[in-house]
Amino acid sequence: MHRVLRLLTLIALGGVVGPLLVACSPVGLLVGATGMATDTSMTWDIVKHVHGKLTEGDATPCVRLNSVQRALNARCEYVAGSIQPADLARSGLQQCALAAATRDPRLWRALPELLDKGASVDSCPGSPLIALAESTPCPDFASAPPAVLGAIRTLAESDPRAVRHDVFRMLGCPKARAAGLDRVLVTWLDRGDLEPGKLSFSPLDAADPDLLVSRFGHELEIAGHKPESALDGYEGSLPSGFELALRNSHWAALEWWLYRLPQLANLAPPQGGGQLAWVPLQRVLLPGFLQFPETQRDMIGFLMARGASPRQKLPFDPGKTVVAFAAQMKSPMLVLLEPPARSAAIADPRAALPALVETGAPLRHALRAQPQVAGSLDTPAPR
């Protein structure tokens, strides 16, 4: 409706301006040109008013922005070397220039020049890299020019506030490793930035699953980081290392976690304050949780083989088990969680005998455990 009213207004104004700007008349052209040059005629006032209406709500033209604003505006052309140091002190931005340039990969183009012209992370209320990790957990670093990668590395190594869970995860993700940015993590470790007991997070928990099972993950353990500390809370928005491995069906990383912390098979700690613990076996039943849905069946078998119980109660609904949850959502995986043979064993005592024998108990003990089966075995089978 607003656009319709605006259009009708412009049409009405055009009816007034049209006769005043007689484009076909030499006299009109002369008067129009004179009025525009002096900016004193009523005709020019009307033209400016119409132009204002036409551009009402439009973004500020790039030519009217200062050098920092233009460099950090994705719709404006960036010219290397155009940033004026004086504009850094009065950029007019709602956030510090380095944070704005780092958060949006389209604006990475300006990062090297901003640092060269004196932009400092000290002027930012928080680490620019945290803003990037929160918006894009694994950016396309490999497509960035070497100068940009150098600027990102400088931000990571010069700002202690960057040593956080989400930044650690981002710098170890596949695209970061492809660009060589994971070397920052080695630098942090070598110079003592990852000393146990002085961090707000566990590097083992923050490590990308591929990185966790690499030599670097082993070096973190040698440096004194314990798997148990990975169960502690952390400040960040990215999932825990165990949850990420579960989502990605990363079998090697899951094996790492469940070997060291077998309790995770049944109950994983909450990620943040106010949340509840969660049950991995129930979580993998949710549509969309697994990045590769085709691994759901294998994942359920993998977890159950490592101690996950289908009878585990759900923290968000203690009266319900994983099996009951699967039955409620009519999951096709219910047959794995509660095989038909179990129900058959209850209906027909004979069906329970193979299961008892499989436990390794002598046959006489198996029969003693199921006397009604023993009695039925004494009865000759019909010919």
N, C-alpha and C positions, 0 to 999 in steps of 0.2 A: 504494500500500500504506500509506504514511504517513497519508494522509487517512482510509483505512478504519479504521486503528487509533485515530486521533483521534476519529472518530465513535463507535466502540464505547466509548471511555473516557467521552465526554460522556454517552452514554446511561446508562452505569453510574452516573455522578455524579448524573445527573438522577433516578435511582431513589432516591438517598439524600436529595437536597434536596427532592424533591417532598413527601414526608410531613412534612418539617419546616416547610415553608411552606404551611400550610393556608390557601389563599387564600379558601376558602368560609366559614371560621369566624371570627366576630368576635374570638374570643380569639386565634386564630392571627394575624389581621391586627394585633392590638394587640401581641402578642409580636414579630411580625416588624418592625413599625414601631419598637418600642422598641429592638430589637437593632440595626437599621440606624442608628438615631439615635446610639446610644452606640458603635457599631462595636466592641463587646466580646463579643458573643455568638458561640458556635460556629457558629450558623446563618449569621451575616453573613460569617464567615471562609470558610464553604463557598461562599456566593454569590460572594464575590470570587474564590475559586479557580476556580469554574466560568466566571465572566466572563473571567478571565485566559486560560483554555483556549480559550474561544470567540473571543477576539481575538488569540490567539497568532499572530505573524507579520504582523499587520495593521500598516499605516503608523501612525505617531504621529498622534493626532488634532490637527487644526489648532489647537484651543484651547490645546494644550500647547506649541506652537511660539512662539518669540519673534517680534517684529514683522517682522524681516528674513526669517526663515525662512518665515513665512506669505506674505509678498509674493513670495517666490521659489519657491513651491511651486504648481505648476500646478493641483493639485486643491483648493487652498484659495481662498476668496474674497478678492479684493484690495480693500481700502478705501483710496481715496486719502487721504493724510495720516496713515495709521496707523503709518508707520515711525518708530521711536524712534531718535534719533541714538546713544543709548547702546548700542543693539543692534548698531550697525555695527562697534563695536570688539570685540564678542564674539558674532559672528553664529553661530558653531558650524558654518559651512559648510566644505566641503573645498576650496573655491576662493573667490577674492575675489568680493564681492557684484556688482560691475560685470560681471565676466566671466560669472557665472551668469546675470545678467539679459540680457546681450547675446547670448550663445550661443543661447538658446532664444527664438524670436519670440513664443511664448506669454507670456513674462515681460517683454517690452519695456514692458508697462504700468507697471512699477516704475522704469524707467530715469530719467525726469525727476525723480521724488521722491528717488531715491538720490543724484543729483547735487546736488539742492537741500539735502539733509540732510548733505552733507559727504563722501560717498563719493568716493574719489580713485583715479585709475588708477595712482598711484604705489604703491598697496598691492597691485597685481596683478603677478605675476611676468612677465607678458607682455601684449601688447596684447589687450584684450577683442575687438576687431574681427577679429583673426587667428583667434580661436576660432570666431567666427561664419562667416567665409569658409570655414574648413575644414569646418564642418558643413553649411552651406547656401551654395553658391557664388553664388546669385542669389536672395536672399530676396524676399518679397512686400512690398517697402518701400511700394508705392503704397497699401496698405491700412492703413498705420500712421498714427496721428493726428499732427498737426503737432508736438506737444510731443515725441513719441517721435523723429520725424525730426530735430528740433533737438538732442535728446540724442545721437543717433548722430553728427550732424555735429560736435558738441562733442568727442566721443571721438576722431574722426578728426583734428581740427585741433589738439587739445591734447596728443596723445600721439605723439611722434616715432617710437615703435616701430610705429605703424600704417602707416608708409610702407613697405610691403612688397608683393611681387608679388601675392599672393592678395587682399589688401585692395584694391589698385589695380584688379585685375580685377573684383572684386565691386562697387566703387563706380562702375564704368563699364558694368556689365551693363544690359540693357534695362529691368529693373524699377527699378534705381537711377536711370537716366536719367529714367524716367517720374515719379519722385518728386523729381527735382532734386538728388539727392545727387552727381551727377557734377560739380557745381560745386566740391566739395571738391578734386577733381583740379586744377581751374584755380587754386584757392587755393594748393595745393602748388607748382604750377609758378610762379606769380607771386611767391611769397615765397622761392623758391630751394630748396625742399625736394627738388626733382627735378634738382638740378645734376648734370650728367654727371661720372662719375668718383667720386662720393661715395655711390653707391647699391649695394645688394647685388643689384640686378636691373636689367633694361632696361625702361623704361616702354613702349617700342615693343612688346616681347614681351608685357608684362602687359596691354596695352590690349585691350579687347574688339574683335572684328573690325569692328563698326560704328564704333567710336570711332577705330580705326586709320586708316580711310579718310575720316575727317571732318576738319574744320578743325583740331581739337585735335591729331590725329595729325601734321598738317603743322607745327603750332607746336612739337611735340616735336622734329621734325627740325631746325627753325630754331634751337631752343635748343641744338643740338649733339649730340643723340642719333643714333647711327649704326646702321643696320640690322645691320651686322656684330656689334655688341655684343649684339644680340638672340640670338646663337648661344651666348653664354656661359651657364653654369649659374646657378641661382638657388635660393634657399631657399623652398620652397612645395610644396603638394600639387596645385595646379591645373595643367592642361596648358599647354604653351607656346602662344603666339599662333598660330603656324603650324599646329600640330596642331588647335587649336580651329577655325580657319578651314576646315581639311580636313574635320573631323568635321561641321561645319555646312554644308558645301558653299557657303561664302561666297565667291562667285566674285570679287568686287571685292577682297576682302582677299587671296585667293590670288594674284590678279594682282599685287597690291602686293608680296607676298613674293617671287614668282618673277621679277619684273622686277628687283628689287634684289639678290636672292640666288638666281640661277638654279641653283646647285648643290643647292638644296633639292628640286628635282624628282626627284633620284636618291637623295639621302642626307640625312637630317635628324639633327641631333645628339641625344645622349641627354638626357633631361630632368633626371635626377639622378645622383648618384654610384652606381657599380656597375651602371648600365644600359648597354645597347649602343645605337649609332646604329640608325636604322630607315629602311626604304624606303617612301616614301609609296604607291607603286604596289602594293606587297604589302599594306600596311596597309588600303587601301580594299577589298581583296578579302575581308577578314575579316567574317563575319556580325556585325551589331550595331555595327560601328565607325561607319558613317555614320548621322547622325541622321535623314537622309532617304534610306532605301535606294533609292528610285526614281531617285536621281541617280547611281547607281554607274556606269552605262554612260557617261554624260556626263562623269563625273569621270575615268574612265580615258582617254577621248579628250582631255580637257583637259590632263591631265598629260603624255601622250605628245606632244601638240602643242607642249609647252614643254620637251621634252628628256628626259622620263622614258623610260628604256630597259627593255623587258621582259627584257633579258638581264642586268640589274643583279643582282649576287650579294647574298645576304642575310647581314648581319653575324652573325646567330645560327646560320647554317648556310652557311658560305662555299662549300660544294660545290653549293648549290642556287640557281637563279635565280628571278626572279619567275614566268617561264613555267612552270618545273618545279613551283613551289609551286602555281600555278593548276591545273596538270594533276593534281597529287596530290590536291587537294581537289575535283577535278571541277567547277571553277567554270564556269558558263555564259559567263563573260567571257573564257575562253581564246581564243575565236574573234577577239576584239579584240586580244589580246596577240600571237597568232601566227595571222594570217589563213591560210585554206586556200590562197590564191594563192601563198604563200611555199613551201609544200610542193609545190604543182603545178609551180612554177618549177624545183625540183630534179628532179622526175620528168620534165618535158618542157621541154627547153631553149628551145623556142619561147616558152614562157610568160614567160621572163626578158626577152625583147626589149622589150616595152612599158615595163617598169620602167627599162631602160637608156635608152630614148629619152626618158622623162619627166625624166631627170636633165639634159637639155639637150644631151647629146653628139650630134654629127652621126651620121647613120645609118651611115656607113662605119666610124666608130669603134665603134659599137654592134655592128656585124657582126664587126669584127675581135676584139672582146672575146669574142664567142661564135661561133667559126669553125664549130662543128658546126651552128649555126643557119643560118649563111650558106650552108653546103653544102646544107642541106635546102631553102633557099629557091630554089637554082638548079634543083632538081628540080621539073618542072612538077607542079602539083597534079592529081590524077586528075579526069577529067571525069565 
